[in-house]
Amino acid sequence: MNERLAVGDANGADVEDAFRWAKGQDDLGEPLINNKSVRSSIADWYCEATGLKNTKLRTMSALSKGETPGPEASITKIVSANKLQDIGNFGMDSLDMAGMLKTDDPEIQSFQNAWLGAPGLRIAGGTDEILKNIIAERVLGLPQDARADKGMPYKDIPSGKV
Ligand SMILES: Cc1cc2nc3c(=O)[nH]c(=O)nc-3n(C[C@H](O)[C@H](O)[C@H](O)COP(=O)(O)OP(=O)(O)OC[C@H]3O[C@@H](n4cnc5c(N)ncnc54)[C@H](O)[C@@H]3O)c2cc1C
């Protein structure tokens, strides 16, 4: 849970970067920000970024009272990693093939880094699927996945070896 808390605070291209980028890019003679699908994505990322900020503040309050990070840190990790990947994809898509080129432009680099790094972030510290299980079971209190080895000591789990 400590690792997820740290990963969930990962730096990278965020909604402000996507917004600034969309305002400065041309989309067939129109500013990219006028594209409805781009506007819709930026609105989604804004909601996610605001939710993340407030969830992190809640976690900081808990930590300041001596509590340990709870399973809600899984929410921060899964939302931030997926948002980073979406924003990286958006930046790279808008650059078309030029997105593949090495550049010194820090704005483009931030999209390239997100595009290359976010898929790994969705695995490291617990994959999306594992985090969804944690959120379902420990945050929402939904029934657990069926597990034949539940409550069984590791040495007794059938391995297939004779
Ligand atoms: C960039 C990066 C950095 C890393 N850094 C470190 C590090 O510093 N230290 C370290 O120890 N490890 C590190 N790792 C390893 C990382 O912790 C593991 O890769 C991760 O926990 C997933 O485990 P796994 O690779 O064994 O996948 P598996 O557990 O084999 O999962 C394979 C697939 O099956 C799915 N799956 C597995 N179990 C379930 C289930 N119960 N329900 C639904 N789906 C399931 C997974 O979601 C995944 O899609 C890093 C990984 C990456 C990508």
The ligand as an SDF file (V2000), in Angstrom:
LIG
                    3D

 53 58  0  0  0  0  0  0  0  0999 V2000
    8.1130   -0.8320  -14.7580 C   0  0  0  0  0  0  0  0  0  0  0  0
    8.0960   -1.9170  -13.7160 C   0  0  0  0  0  0  0  0  0  0  0  0
    8.8290   -1.7580  -12.5580 C   0  0  0  0  0  0  0  0  0  0  0  0
    8.8390   -2.7630  -11.5830 C   0  0  0  0  0  0  0  0  0  0  0  0
    9.5870   -2.5590  -10.4680 N   0  0  0  0  0  0  0  0  0  0  0  0
    9.6520   -3.5410   -9.5420 C   0  0  0  0  0  0  0  0  0  0  0  0
   10.4660   -3.3830   -8.3850 C   0  0  0  0  0  0  0  0  0  0  0  0
   11.1360   -2.3660   -8.2200 O   0  0  0  0  0  0  0  0  0  0  0  0
   10.5070   -4.3810   -7.4820 N   0  0  0  0  0  0  0  0  0  0  0  0
    9.7850   -5.5360   -7.6470 C   0  0  0  0  0  0  0  0  0  0  0  0
    9.8530   -6.4020   -6.7860 O   0  0  0  0  0  0  0  0  0  0  0  0
    9.0020   -5.7000   -8.7350 N   0  0  0  0  0  0  0  0  0  0  0  0
    8.8950   -4.7490   -9.6770 C   0  0  0  0  0  0  0  0  0  0  0  0
    8.1130   -4.9200  -10.7880 N   0  0  0  0  0  0  0  0  0  0  0  0
    7.3490   -6.1760  -10.9260 C   0  0  0  0  0  0  0  0  0  0  0  0
    5.8620   -5.9430  -10.6640 C   0  0  0  0  0  0  0  0  0  0  0  0
    5.5960   -5.7620   -9.2730 O   0  0  0  0  0  0  0  0  0  0  0  0
    5.0750   -7.1480  -11.2230 C   0  0  0  0  0  0  0  0  0  0  0  0
    5.3290   -7.2050  -12.6170 O   0  0  0  0  0  0  0  0  0  0  0  0
    3.5790   -6.9480  -10.9760 C   0  0  0  0  0  0  0  0  0  0  0  0
    3.2530   -7.0140   -9.6000 O   0  0  0  0  0  0  0  0  0  0  0  0
    2.7420   -8.0020  -11.7110 C   0  0  0  0  0  0  0  0  0  0  0  0
    3.1700   -9.2760  -11.3700 O   0  0  0  0  0  0  0  0  0  0  0  0
    3.5600  -10.3120  -12.5010 P   0  0  0  0  0  0  0  0  0  0  0  0
    4.4600   -9.6290  -13.5010 O   0  0  0  0  0  0  0  0  0  0  0  0
    4.0400  -11.5370  -11.8210 O   0  0  0  0  0  0  0  0  0  0  0  0
    2.2090  -10.6350  -13.2870 O   0  0  0  0  0  0  0  0  0  0  0  0
    1.1990  -11.7940  -12.9620 P   0  0  0  0  0  0  0  0  0  0  0  0
    0.7910  -11.7240  -11.5040 O   0  0  0  0  0  0  0  0  0  0  0  0
    1.7420  -13.0590  -13.4890 O   0  0  0  0  0  0  0  0  0  0  0  0
   -0.0260  -11.3080  -13.8310 O   0  0  0  0  0  0  0  0  0  0  0  0
   -0.1430  -11.6110  -15.2390 C   0  0  0  0  0  0  0  0  0  0  0  0
   -1.5060  -11.1480  -15.7150 C   0  0  0  0  0  0  0  0  0  0  0  0
   -2.5380  -11.8630  -15.0190 O   0  0  0  0  0  0  0  0  0  0  0  0
   -3.4180  -10.9590  -14.3440 C   0  0  0  0  0  0  0  0  0  0  0  0
   -3.8010  -11.4840  -13.0340 N   0  0  0  0  0  0  0  0  0  0  0  0
   -2.9710  -12.1100  -12.1160 C   0  0  0  0  0  0  0  0  0  0  0  0
   -3.6550  -12.4650  -11.0200 N   0  0  0  0  0  0  0  0  0  0  0  0
   -4.9500  -12.0560  -11.2190 C   0  0  0  0  0  0  0  0  0  0  0  0
   -6.1340  -12.1540  -10.4270 C   0  0  0  0  0  0  0  0  0  0  0  0
   -6.1450  -12.7050   -9.2070 N   0  0  0  0  0  0  0  0  0  0  0  0
   -7.2630  -11.6070  -10.9450 N   0  0  0  0  0  0  0  0  0  0  0  0
   -7.2660  -11.0390  -12.1900 C   0  0  0  0  0  0  0  0  0  0  0  0
   -6.1660  -10.9370  -12.9890 N   0  0  0  0  0  0  0  0  0  0  0  0
   -5.0350  -11.4330  -12.5040 C   0  0  0  0  0  0  0  0  0  0  0  0
   -2.5990   -9.6630  -14.1720 C   0  0  0  0  0  0  0  0  0  0  0  0
   -3.4400   -8.5230  -14.0820 O   0  0  0  0  0  0  0  0  0  0  0  0
   -1.7680   -9.6500  -15.4500 C   0  0  0  0  0  0  0  0  0  0  0  0
   -2.5000   -9.1090  -16.5330 O   0  0  0  0  0  0  0  0  0  0  0  0
    8.0640   -3.9470  -11.7740 C   0  0  0  0  0  0  0  0  0  0  0  0
    7.3050   -4.0860  -12.9400 C   0  0  0  0  0  0  0  0  0  0  0  0
    7.3110   -3.0960  -13.9070 C   0  0  0  0  0  0  0  0  0  0  0  0
    6.4820   -3.2730  -15.1470 C   0  0  0  0  0  0  0  0  0  0  0  0
  1  2  1  0
  2  3  1  0
  2 52  2  0
  3  4  2  0
  4  5  1  0
  4 50  1  0
  5  6  2  0
  6  7  1  0
  6 13  1  0
  7  8  2  0
  7  9  1  0
  9 10  1  0
 10 11  2  0
 10 12  1  0
 12 13  2  0
 13 14  1  0
 14 15  1  0
 14 50  1  0
 15 16  1  0
 16 17  1  0
 16 18  1  0
 18 19  1  0
 18 20  1  0
 20 21  1  0
 20 22  1  0
 22 23  1  0
 23 24  1  0
 24 25  2  0
 24 26  1  0
 24 27  1  0
 27 28  1  0
 28 29  2  0
 28 30  1  0
 28 31  1  0
 31 32  1  0
 32 33  1  0
 33 34  1  0
 33 48  1  0
 34 35  1  0
 35 36  1  0
 35 46  1  0
 36 37  1  0
 36 45  1  0
 37 38  2  0
 38 39  1  0
 39 40  1  0
 39 45  2  0
 40 41  1  0
 40 42  2  0
 42 43  1  0
 43 44  2  0
 44 45  1  0
 46 47  1  0
 46 48  1  0
 48 49  1  0
 50 51  2  0
 51 52  1  0
 52 53  1  0
M  END
$$$$
